[in-house]
Amino acid sequence: MPSAIEQIVDTYVRLKNRRGLDELMMHRQRLAVDLKSKSGFDFSRPIGQIDEEIAIIEAGISRLKADAADLGATRLR
């Protein structure tokens, strides 16, 4: 069963919502920076989770770009 973030990213890709993916990415990146700047507690697990989510979002953006490129190539024919 896909994780929540995978389902969200899949929906954004299906709807061709690049802005939504970009906002999701920026939010996760801000969270990662914030957690990495904190001390006094071991934040390695949440940072690892956020890094995994960022990778999933990046994959979604790549899929969206590939779909756009395929569509552009189809229109040129």
C-alpha positions as a printed Julia matrix, in Angstrom:
77×3 Matrix{Float64}:
  0.0    0.0     0.0
  1.45   3.39   -0.99
  2.26   5.87    1.74
  0.28   9.06    2.17
  2.98  11.17    0.52
  3.12   8.78   -2.45
 -0.65   9.07   -2.9
 -0.5   12.87   -2.68
  2.35  13.07   -5.19
  0.59  10.63   -7.55
 -2.54  12.79   -7.42
 -0.58  15.97   -8.16
  1.16  14.25  -11.08
 -2.13  12.9   -12.44
 -3.65  16.4   -12.21
 -0.46  17.93  -13.7
 -0.21  20.22  -10.65
  3.45  21.29  -10.74
  2.79  24.19   -8.37
  1.39  21.82   -5.75
  4.48  19.61   -6.04
  6.78  22.63   -5.77
  4.97  23.85   -2.64
  5.1   20.38   -1.12
  8.83  20.25   -1.85
  9.52  23.67   -0.37
  7.6   22.77    2.79
  9.57  19.55    3.27
 12.85  21.35    2.61
 12.02  24.01    5.21
 11.17  21.28    7.72
 14.48  19.53    7.05
 16.48  22.73    7.47
 14.63  23.56   10.68
 15.17  20.11   12.19
 18.84  20.02   11.17
 19.43  23.33   12.96
 18.04  22.07   16.28
 20.07  20.43   19.0
 19.41  18.63   22.27
 17.47  15.77   20.72
 18.16  13.09   18.12
 16.19  14.21   15.06
 17.75  11.64   12.73
 14.54   9.62   12.28
 12.27  12.53   11.32
 15.02  13.98    9.14
 15.37  10.6     7.42
 11.6   10.46    6.87
 11.57  13.96    5.41
 14.51  13.08    3.14
 12.55  10.04    1.86
  9.52  12.25    1.22
 11.68  14.75   -0.67
 12.96  11.91   -2.86
  9.36  10.83   -3.59
  8.4   14.41   -4.49
 11.47  14.75   -6.75
 10.46  11.54   -8.52
  6.97  12.96   -9.02
  8.38  16.17  -10.5
 10.54  14.08  -12.84
  7.49  12.08  -13.93
  5.59  15.3   -14.57
  8.49  16.68  -16.64
  8.72  13.42  -18.61
  4.98  13.48  -19.28
  5.23  17.08  -20.49
  8.18  16.21  -22.73
  6.29  13.23  -24.18
  3.28  15.42  -24.83
  5.47  18.02  -26.53
  7.12  15.39  -28.71
  3.71  14.01  -29.68
  2.51  17.47  -30.7
  5.55  18.02  -32.91
  4.75  14.98  -35.05
